[in-house]
């Protein structure tokens, strides 16, 4: 196999690792129990390593997904033959009245969806802390690396390791059944929060030098749609709102990037916005009216809808968007929300008002550690022709930035201003 073929094989394996990891872990856990979820992860890791070796030696199989599931099933059978796991497995079958042997198991999309839904709620068991719940879902169901989870939480890999250790210990020691919980509505919030984090990591990757990671965004949408189509979940307003938000943001993907750089919204070619995805997002947004609830996702989706329906940037209903951000502050008064609110604030009340609000925010929080804070301030100063202040904050943004993609854009902007 030549170097090009090897590279393609590795990329394909990475693709399947990301897209199939959580599916396989969920199905395997169904048979060896939630107290053995680490063993299920080991089985999947071994399966992927074998795929890398076998596919490089013999080429990519005609049906890579089927190959992965067959290999994972064989590894699981070998594990179940060991006395310890065999006793646990037979006990599990007796408890659930399920006498279908693993050897006869047929993998189907419906089975995968059911098992992944169960795994979502296993990870969100009330005995597990919220931080550990999210870390477990991102690691087990979504195949995130520890570094990616740390970036999603704005924390260190050491902290995430500790959360995963605590969460896995709870899975081992608690008697958590692998089934849909009766109190499903109580646990759905943490599942939605995790899906939202997953989409955000795809929308603005923290590690890889990419503008968008489409695989993560599609995975987040897929997980949310599993929730929508499941009959166990009765109240779905928040799920519809999150799906609306993700579809409306995804509609702008093609116009948002060009040769590896981010195109700011006011410079985007709106003809490239995906009308079909916008319509799907609006349809999901309309579904939320069936239940009288207000959520963070509903407000954010409505903000995104205002951007999508505006014929051009100047015609955007900034007053309504500012009002929506004011409502959002009542639910989530965080420095990041206030930073995002500064943009419609500047459109409605002027750049000076927005600058003053951000400077006050800097005094009352640690937002200055975020490069987007300085980049936003710099943009306001540029619009006010205060280039000295703008350059100062662009320099601070460069210091705070750790993503090559954003760093390149900041350096380009400061270079243009210095000419």
Secondary structure, 3 states (H helix, E strand, C coil): CCHHHHHHHHHHHHHHHHHHHHHHHHHHHHHHCHHHHHHHHHHHHHHHHHHHHHHHHHCCCCCHHHHHHHHHHHHHHHHHCCHHHHHHHHHHHHHHCCCCCHHHCCCCHHHHHHHHHHHHHHHCCCCCCHHHHHHHHHHHHCCCCHHHHHHHHCCCHHHHHHHHHHHHHHHHHCCCCCCCCCCHHHHHHHHHHHHHHHHHHHHCCCCCCCCCCHHHHHHHHHHHHHHHCCCCCCCCHHHHHHHHHHHHHHCCHHHHEECCEECCHHHCCHHHCCHHHHHHHHHHHHHHHHCCCCCHHHHHHHHHHHHHHCCCCCCCCHHHHHHHHHHHHHHCCCHHHHHHHHHHHHHHHCHHHHHHHHHHHHHHCCHHHCHHHHHHHHHHHHHCCCHHHHHHHHHHHHHHCCCHHHHHHHHHHHHHHHC
